[in-house]
Amino acid sequence: QWQSVDLMMRTGEKKCFFKGVAALATVVAFASFPAIWSGTSRLSAGSIRTTISQPSFVSNCLNRNRNSFFGEKFERGTRPVVEGNRKKYVKAYVGASEDASILATEYRTHSCGELSEKDEGKTVTLQGWAQTLRDKGGITFILLRDRYGVTQATVLDDTPDHVRERAKQVRPECMVQITGTVKTRAPEFVNPNMETGKVEVIVSDVEILSRTASLPFSIADTGDEAKEETKLRYRFLDLRRQNMQRAMKLRHNAAMAVRNFLDGQNFLEIETPVLCRATPEGARDYLVPSRVHPGEWFALPQSPQMYKQALMVAGMDRYFQIVRCFRDEDLRADRQPEFTQIDLEMASVKSSDVMRIGEGVVRSIWKRCLDYEIPEIPQITYDEAMDRFGVDNPDMRFGMELQDITQHEVVKDSEFAPLQGVESVKAFVVKGGAKDTTRKILDSYTQFVKSYGLSGLLFGKITKDGVTGPFSKIADSDNLKPLLSTLDATEDDLVLLASGMASDVNSGLGRLRGKIGKDRDMAPNDKFAFVWVTDFPLLEFDEEQDRYVAVHHPFTSPLPEYREAILNTESKTEEIAASKSAAYDLVCNGFEIGGGSVRIHDKTVQERMFSLLGIDEKEAREKFGFLLDALAHGPPPHAGMAFGFDRLAMILAGAPSIRDVIAFPKTATASDLMSGAPSGVPKEQLDELFVKNTAEPKQLSEELSTT
């Protein structure tokens, strides 16, 4: 309400300015009533703002006098806008007529994407980039584009000569302003491919507001012909493309869906520090030197983990934020050095409570962005995921599950060397794969699984004449039949089998399954399959470090049934290794889109966890000091999770990389081609920070490029 008055005060019209002063005087008078009633005449600006900030104050004013200036302007300054199935009130400029576009400014009356037949006969002013220009002798057609759409502007042959001449000077991607009259097109000239295709603007004036340099690529095209490096260098142009603008709008809608849903669940959006203490999160920190504290460093947060747990101790029982995080790690298609996550934490909850909220988040996002109703989400344990799919982030859009045949009689009785003395033997069947899978493709599959630790791949094609390939060497044709029956492999099917250590077999075949699913179009982008994966291992033994490491983080709680095994100092190594955590991941289409856990709130359990991880009291204090202090002051049971927002947007958009849904992403070498970051800095700046380079920036870049 205060802003509404302020907007009136700043409006250019003198009449409105003085009415704004009168409105403000009225507000001050209302604000002074409590002071008068209390017997004092003292009135501060703070009390005015405090009174005005009360929602009941303005609503009461409006209800008492709907015809007052303040009430009239407040109602005229807001109007309902329907977007899909949503209605919201959007503030228009003061004094706007009821039918004015909410996008109207001093420069334009409408956007390039909202004119329709109902605007017939209106005089309008549009601004946008010239997408195309067609000169048909006496008539010139200009397609004018902004982020809302495209409108055709037509310069007729009876338009004044100076306007026609300016129109002919328009070039693609020049910023142009046109004024004219809206006219409905004849049926035969309607363009069904444009939202505004039923109308055109008959131009009365054209102004070229700015011109463009030579374009590195065509904005109107799909962009597939431009190199990735070129598009990133000219990202400000790439973002003009329709597909990029759709991605940015989708990302915005996803963020709004998150905020609206969590706000409705009584969550508070609370910001946490960006400059914080270096903490172990599994990846290298981005470090920032402190000028004020020479020799000491800040770290950019890899996640707000410790801060959000501290908020639970502080009584903020439902917290969230859409937060930037930073990790100095090797990049890939779905990873960036700086990324965005939806972070949330809850107190007095168990894992099922957090998972319910997590489902609500993704349902809200998919509904608002795609109008897609997510069905019931199944749950499987980590062990089940590894057994059936070989990975803990399975793509559930297709079958082709792994089958454990280690104990199958045919395998046990086989004298084939690759099956002798191995920990695990698994296989899966590609239905119809024997007909179109060439030897070259099979060789590529073999090389693929070798990168995951396997020594090779045993394949077999099932034909009407029998089985071909290395798979046939497991046993003679008659003895193979029971194994083929178990695998449900029939004529024209392809069988892929691997043997070795269980971890290698799971990883190799699991990733190969995902690759084949995509290569054979079993996983369309417009189909979504969600699954919860629960009960992850609590600890895993690191052979190199000769100690246990936390699978998630040191504050993850064990499941209740494993609590005693963890607390018992006499528990065997196998018992500890078998312990499961109260951790959960949400997977969509083979991507882990979110994950979290129940946190430890019991001091005894936390101390034992540190002991198992080889973290002594001094090291724990150095790494987790303030959180340990917080957890010593009556922490409630709490749990949380985080979603990878960039990855969510990538899946929603059907994009191959998260770079396609981030406005200004980094390259695979963690650089920004548009801005030239990272870059060298003057020695004077380094001296202020008490920092010295051990290599010249160019030398460092060359070293990175060679590695």
BABAMI-452168 format. One line per 3 residues: number of its first residue (from 1); their letters; for each residue x, y, z of C-alpha. Coordinates in steps of 0.2 Angstrom, whole numbers, plus 5000, padded with zeros to 4 digits. Each point is the difference from the previous one (the first is absolute). Last residue first. Layout:
REM BABAMI-452168
NUM	a	X:Y:Z  ...
REM end
This chain:
REM BABAMI-452168
707	tts	5222:4841:4905  5008:5009:4986  4986:5014:5001
704	lee	5004:5002:5019  5018:5003:4997  4997:5012:4986
701	slq	4988:5010:5011  5013:5000:5015  5014:5007:4988
698	kpe	4988:5014:4994  4996:5004:5018  5019:5001:5005
695	atn	5005:4988:5013  5003:5000:5018  4988:5014:5003
692	kvf	5003:5010:5016  4987:5005:5013  5001:5012:5014
689	led	4982:5006:4995  5006:5018:4998  5015:4993:4990
686	lqe	4989:4991:4989  4990:5016:4995  5017:5009:4997
683	kpv	5005:4985:4989  4986:5004:4988  4988:4986:4997
680	gsp	5000:4985:4988  4984:4994:4993  4987:4987:5003
677	ags	4989:5006:4992  5000:5007:4982  4983:5007:5001
674	mld	4992:4991:4986  5012:4985:5000  4996:4996:5018
671	sat	5012:4987:5006  4998:4983:5010  5010:4990:4987
668	atk	4984:4991:4994  4993:5017:4997  4991:5011:5013
665	pfa	4982:5005:4999  4991:5017:4998  4982:4999:4999
662	ivd	4999:4982:5006  4987:4988:4991  5011:4994:4985
659	ris	5016:4999:5011  4990:4987:5010  5003:4988:4985
656	pag	4990:4989:4988  4984:5011:5002  4983:4992:5002
653	ali	4994:5016:5008  4994:4992:5015  5015:4989:5002
650	mal	5012:5015:4998  4990:5010:5012  5001:4986:5014
647	rdf	5019:4999:4996  5002:5018:5003  4990:5000:5016
644	gfa	5009:4985:5008  4988:4996:5014  5005:5000:5019
641	mga	4994:4990:5014  4996:5002:5019  4999:4991:5017
638	hpp	4998:5006:5018  4998:4992:5017  5001:5016:5011
635	pgh	5017:5007:5006  5001:5004:5019  5016:5010:5001
632	ala	5014:4988:4996  4995:5000:4982  5003:5018:4998
629	dll	5018:4999:5007  5003:4986:4988  4994:5010:4986
626	fgf	5011:5015:5005  5016:4989:5000  4998:4988:4985
623	ker	5017:4999:4993  5012:5006:5013  4989:4993:5014
620	aek	4999:4983:4991  5019:5000:4998  5003:5003:5018
617	edi	4987:4987:5006  5008:4987:4989  4993:4995:4982
614	gll	5004:4982:4995  4983:4998:4992  4995:4987:5013
611	sfm	5005:5012:5014  4990:5014:4992  4985:4988:4999
608	req	5002:4996:5018  5000:5018:5005  4984:5003:4990
605	vtk	4991:4985:5007  5004:5006:5018  4995:5018:4996
602	dhi	4983:4995:4993  4993:5012:4987  5006:4990:4985
599	rvs	4992:5006:4984  4987:4991:4990  5005:5000:4982
596	ggg	5000:5009:4983  4999:4998:4981  4994:5008:4985
593	ief	5000:5000:4981  5010:4984:4998  4999:4997:4982
590	gnc	4995:4984:4992  4983:5006:4993  4996:5008:5017
587	vld	5008:4994:5017  4996:5006:5017  5013:4995:5013
584	yaa	4998:4994:5018  5011:4998:5015  4995:4993:5017
581	sks	5017:4990:4999  5003:4982:4999  5013:4989:5009
578	aai	5008:4986:4991  5017:5007:5001  4998:5001:5019
575	eet	4995:4982:5002  5014:4994:4988  5013:5010:5010
572	kse	4994:4991:5016  4992:5009:5014  5010:5002:5016
569	tnl	4998:5019:5001  4981:4998:5000  4993:5016:4996
566	iae	4999:4996:4981  4993:4983:5002  4987:5007:5013
563	rye	4994:5013:4987  4997:4988:4986  4982:4997:5003
560	plp	4997:5018:5002  5006:5005:4983  5017:5008:5001
557	stf	5000:5019:5001  5009:5011:4988  5011:5013:5009
554	phh	5017:4994:4993  4995:5002:4982  4992:4990:4986
551	vav	5010:4984:4997  5010:5004:5016  5018:4993:4999
548	yrd	5007:4985:5010  5019:4998:5001  5016:4994:4991
545	qee	5001:5016:4990  5004:4990:4984  4988:4986:5004
542	dfe	4986:5012:5004  4986:4990:5010  4983:5005:4997
539	llp	4988:5007:5013  4981:5003:5002  4995:4989:4985
536	fdt	4984:5007:4992  4983:4996:5007  4989:5009:4986
533	vwv	4998:5002:4982  4985:5010:4995  4994:4998:4982
530	faf	4994:5011:4987  4996:4996:4981  4997:5014:4988
527	kdn	4996:4999:4982  5002:5015:4989  5018:4997:4998
524	pam	4998:4983:4992  5009:4986:5008  4999:4984:4990
521	drd	5008:5009:4985  5012:4986:4996  5016:5011:5004
518	kgi	4991:5006:5016  4996:4983:5006  5017:4993:4994
515	kgr	5009:5013:5010  4990:4997:5016  5003:4981:4999
512	lrg	5018:5003:4997  5001:5010:5016  4993:4986:5010
509	lgs	5010:4987:4991  5016:5009:5005  4996:5006:5017
506	nvd	4991:4984:5006  5014:4989:4993  5014:5010:5007
503	sam	4992:5001:5017  4997:4981:5000  5018:4996:4995
500	gsa	5000:4990:4984  4988:4994:4987  4990:5008:4986
497	llv	4986:4995:4989  4991:5008:4985  4986:4990:4992
494	ldd	4993:5006:4983  4982:4994:4995  4996:4995:4982
491	eta	4993:4983:5006  4996:4999:5019  5009:5006:5016
488	dlt	4989:4999:5016  5015:5000:5010  4995:4984:5009
485	sll	4995:4992:4984  5017:5005:4992  5008:4991:5015
482	pkl	4990:4985:4999  5003:4999:4981  5019:5001:5002
479	nds	5002:4982:5003  4993:4995:4983  5011:5012:4991
476	dai	5016:4995:5008  5006:5011:5015  5008:5017:5004
473	ksf	5008:5000:4983  4983:5007:4992  5002:5016:5010
470	pgt	5016:5004:4990  4990:5003:4984  4986:4990:4991
467	vgd	4985:4991:5008  4989:4988:4990  4994:4998:4982
464	kti	4984:5010:5002  5011:5014:5007  5004:5006:5018
461	kgf	5015:5011:4999  5013:4999:5015  5011:5012:5008
458	llg	5013:4998:5013  5008:5016:5005  5018:5004:5005
455	slg	5012:5003:5014  4988:5010:5011  5006:5015:5009
452	ysk	4988:5014:4995  5010:5006:4985  4999:4982:4994
449	vfq	4982:5001:4999  5000:5012:4986  5014:4991:4990
446	tys	4989:4985:5000  4985:5010:4994  5010:5008:4986
443	dli	5005:4982:4995  4981:4996:5000  4997:5015:4989
440	krt	5013:4995:4987  4994:4982:5000  4983:5007:4995
437	tdk	4984:5001:5011  4985:5000:4988  4992:4983:5000
434	agg	5007:4993:5016  4993:5014:5011  4982:4995:4998
431	kvv	4998:5000:5019  5016:5006:5008  5003:4987:5014
428	fak	5010:5002:5016  5014:4991:5008  5008:4998:5017
425	vse	5015:4989:5007  5007:5005:5017  5015:4995:5011
422	vgq	5010:4991:4987  5010:4984:5002  4997:4993:4982
419	lpa	4987:5009:4989  5013:5008:4988  5008:4983:4998
416	fes	4985:4990:4993  4999:4984:5010  4982:5003:5003
413	dkv	4992:4990:5014  4996:5015:5011  4994:5010:4985
410	veh	4988:4987:4995  4994:4997:5017  4996:5018:5003
407	qti	5009:5006:5016  5008:5016:4992  4985:5003:4989
404	dql	4995:5017:5007  4988:5008:4987  5002:5018:4995
401	emg	4984:5009:4995  4996:5004:4981  4985:5009:5006
398	frm	4997:5018:4994  4995:5017:5007  5007:4995:5017
395	dpn	5017:5008:4997  5010:4994:5016  5010:5012:5011
392	dvg	5008:4988:5013  5008:4989:4986  5000:4982:4995
389	frd	4982:5000:4995  4992:4985:5008  5012:4996:5014
386	mae	5007:5017:5002  4983:5008:5002  4994:4986:5012
383	dyt	5015:5003:5011  4997:5019:5000  4982:4997:5005
380	iqp	4985:5003:4989  4986:5012:5001  4986:5004:4987
377	iep	4994:5017:4996  4981:5002:4998  4996:5008:4984
374	iey	5007:5017:4995  4987:5011:4992  5007:5010:4986
371	dlc	4995:5018:4996  5018:5002:4993  5007:5015:5011
368	rkw	4987:5002:5013  4995:4982:5002  5018:4994:4999
365	isr	5006:5012:5013  4986:4997:5012  5002:4981:4999
362	vvg	5019:5002:5002  4998:5010:5016  4985:4990:5007
359	egi	5011:4984:4998  5014:5008:5010  4987:5005:5014
356	rmv	4994:4982:5001  5019:4994:5000  5003:5012:5015
353	dss	4986:4992:5010  5005:4982:4995  5018:5004:5006
350	kvs	4994:5004:5018  4995:5017:5006  5001:5011:5015
347	ame	5011:5013:4991  5000:5003:4981  5014:5005:4988
344	ldi	4999:5006:4982  5012:5005:4986  4995:5002:4982
341	qtf	5017:5000:4991  5009:5012:4988  5017:4997:4992
338	epq	5017:5007:4999  5014:4989:4994  4987:4992:4988
335	rda	4994:4982:4998  4987:4991:4989  5010:4999:4984
332	rld	5017:4997:5009  5012:5010:5011  5015:4995:5010
329	edr	4998:5008:5018  5002:5016:5009  4983:5001:5008
326	fcr	4989:5015:5002  4982:5002:5006  4987:5013:4996
323	viq	4984:4999:5010  4981:4998:4998  4996:5001:5018
320	fyr	4990:4989:5013  4997:4999:5019  4986:4992:5010
317	dmg	5004:4998:5018  5008:5017:5002  5003:4996:5019
314	avm	5018:5005:5001  5005:4982:5001  4992:4998:4983
311	laq	5009:5015:4994  5017:4992:5005  4995:4985:4989
308	kym	4998:5013:4986  5016:5008:5003  5010:4983:5000
305	qps	4993:4994:4984  5000:5017:4990  5008:4991:4985
302	qpl	5017:5001:4991  5002:5017:5008  5013:5012:4994
299	afw	5015:4999:5011  5008:5014:5010  5018:5001:5003
296	egp	5013:5006:5013  5018:5006:4996  4996:5018:5004
293	hvr	4983:5003:5009  4993:5016:4993  5005:4996:4982
290	spv	4992:4982:5001  5005:4988:4986  4985:4991:4991
287	lyd	5001:4982:4998  4989:4989:4988  4999:4983:5009
284	rag	5006:4984:4994  4987:4986:5000  4994:4987:5013
281	ept	4991:5012:5011  5015:5004:5013  4997:5017:5006
278	arc	5009:5017:4997  4992:5014:5010  4987:5012:4993
275	lvp	4998:5014:4987  4983:4996:4992  4991:5001:5016
272	tei	4982:4993:5002  4984:5007:4994  4983:4996:5008
269	elf	4984:4995:4990  4988:4995:5014  4989:4984:4998
266	nqg	4982:5001:5005  4994:4986:4988  4992:5014:4988
263	dlf	5016:5009:5000  5008:4983:4994  4988:4999:4985
260	nrv	5001:5018:4995  5019:5000:5001  5002:4984:4990
257	ama	4988:5005:4987  5008:5017:4998  5017:4991:4997
254	anh	4993:4988:4987  4991:5015:4991  5016:5009:4999
251	rlk	5010:4985:4993  4986:4998:4987  5001:5018:4996
248	mar	5019:4999:4998  4998:4984:4989  4987:5008:4989
245	qmn	5012:5015:4997  5013:4988:4995  4989:4991:4988
242	qrr	4994:5016:4993  5017:5007:4997  5005:5017:5008
239	ldl	5010:4990:5013  5012:4996:4986  5003:5018:4997
236	fry	5005:5004:5018  5010:4984:5000  5012:5006:4986
233	rlk	5015:4991:5007  4989:4985:5005  4992:4999:4983
230	tee	5017:5001:4991  5007:4986:5012  4985:4989:4996
227	kae	5002:5001:4982  4986:5007:4990  4990:4989:4988
224	dgt	4988:4994:5013  4995:5017:5004  4981:4998:4996
221	dai	5000:5014:4988  4993:5017:5003  5016:5006:5009
218	sfp	5011:4997:4986  5018:4998:5005  5016:5011:5003
215	lsa	4989:5016:4996  5008:5015:4992  4997:5015:5011
212	trs	4983:5005:5005  4990:5016:4998  4991:5010:5013
209	lie	4983:5009:5002  4994:4999:4982  4984:5009:5000
206	vds	4985:4996:4990  4983:5010:4999  4983:4997:4993
203	viv	5001:4981:4998  4985:4988:4997  5002:4988:5015
200	evk	4995:4982:4995  4987:4988:5007  4996:4982:4999
197	gte	5017:4994:5002  5003:5007:5017  5004:4983:5008
194	mnp	5010:4996:4984  5000:4984:4991  4982:5001:4994
191	nvf	5004:5015:4989  4984:5007:4994  5001:5007:4982
188	epa	4986:4990:4993  4988:5005:5014  5003:5019:4997
185	rtk	5011:5007:5014  4993:5010:5014  5007:5018:5001
182	vtg	5009:5008:5015  5005:5018:4996  5018:5006:5000
179	tiq	5015:5005:5010  5017:4991:4997  5016:5000:5011
176	vmc	5015:4990:4993  5015:4992:5008  5010:4994:4986
173	epr	5001:4981:5000  4997:4998:4981  5002:5016:4990
170	vqk	4988:5015:4999  5005:5013:4987  4985:4996:4989
167	are	4989:5005:5015  5008:5017:5001  4996:5003:4982
164	rvh	4982:4995:5002  4999:5012:5014  5007:5014:4990
161	dpt	4989:4996:4986  4984:5002:5009  4990:4983:5001
158	ddl	4989:4998:4984  5011:4984:4994  4996:4991:5016
155	vta	5013:4997:5015  4994:4984:5008  5006:4995:5018
152	qtv	4998:4981:5003  5001:4996:5019  5011:4987:5008
149	gyr	5000:4994:5018  5002:5003:5018  5019:5001:5001
146	drl	5000:5014:4987  4998:4999:4981  4995:5011:4985
143	lif	4997:4992:4984  5001:5014:4987  4990:5000:4984
140	tig	5003:5013:4987  4988:5005:4986  5003:5010:4984
137	gkd	5012:4987:4993  4998:4985:5011  5014:5004:5012
134	rlt	5001:4986:5013  5009:5003:5017  5003:4986:5013
131	qaw	5003:5000:5018  5000:5018:5003  5003:5001:5019
128	gql	4987:5008:5011  4990:5015:5005  4981:5002:4997
125	tvt	4989:5015:5000  4981:4998:4997  4985:5009:4993
122	kge	4985:4989:5002  4989:4995:4986  4999:4982:5003
119	dke	5007:4996:5018  4987:4986:5002  5007:4991:4985
116	sle	5016:4997:5009  5016:5009:5006  5010:4991:5014
113	gcs	5016:4994:4994  5010:5016:4994  4997:5008:5016
110	htr	4987:5014:5002  4999:5019:5003  5019:5004:4998
107	yet	5013:5013:5005  4992:5008:5015  4996:4982:5006
104	ali	4986:4988:4997  5003:4982:5005  4985:4999:5011
101	sad	4990:5004:4984  4987:5013:5003  4982:4994:4999
98	esa	4995:5008:5017  5009:5017:4996  5016:5004:5009
95	gvy	5000:5014:5012  5014:4992:5010  5011:4988:4991
92	akv	4994:4982:5001  5002:4989:5015  4997:4981:4997
89	ykk	4987:4990:5009  5001:4981:4997  4990:4987:4992
86	rng	5007:4983:4996  4992:4987:4988  5010:5005:4986
83	evv	5006:5018:5004  4985:5011:5005  5004:5018:5004
80	prt	4989:5009:5013  5003:5019:5001  5009:5011:5012
77	gre	5002:5019:4999  4982:5003:4997  4996:4992:5016
74	fke	5013:5009:5010  4996:5016:4990  4981:5000:5005
71	gff	5003:4995:5018  5013:5014:5002  4989:5013:4991
68	snr	4985:4996:5010  4986:4991:4992  5002:4984:5009
65	nrn	4999:5009:5016  4998:4989:5016  5006:4984:4991
62	lcn	5015:5008:4992  5006:5008:5017  4997:4983:5009
59	svf	5010:4991:4986  5014:5013:5002  5002:4997:5019
56	spq	4996:4982:5001  5016:4995:4990  5010:5009:5014
53	sit	5015:5007:4990  4992:5017:5001  5000:5000:5019
50	tri	5019:4995:5000  5004:5013:4987  4992:5014:5009
47	sga	5007:4994:5017  5017:5000:4992  4998:5018:4993
44	slr	4997:5005:5018  4986:5008:5009  4999:5009:5017
41	stg	4984:5008:5004  4996:4989:5015  4984:4996:5009
38	swi	4999:4982:4995  4985:5004:4988  5011:5013:4991
35	apf	5014:4988:4998  4988:4986:4994  4992:5012:4988
32	saf	5016:5007:4992  5001:4986:4987  4983:5005:4993
29	avv	5006:5018:4998  5016:4994:4992  4990:4990:4988
26	tal	4989:5014:4995  5016:5011:4998  5007:4987:4988
23	aav	4984:5000:4990  5001:5019:4999  5018:4999:4994
20	gkf	4995:4987:4987  4986:5011:4994  5013:5014:4998
17	fck	5011:4988:4990  4985:4993:4990  4996:5018:4994
14	keg	5018:5003:4996  5002:4985:4989  5017:4992:5001
11	trm	4996:4987:5013  5012:4999:5014  4988:5005:5014
8	mld	4987:4987:4993  5014:4986:5001  5004:5005:5018
5	vsq	4981:4998:5004  5000:4983:4993  5017:4996:5008
2	wq	4992:5004:5017  4986:4988:4996
REM end
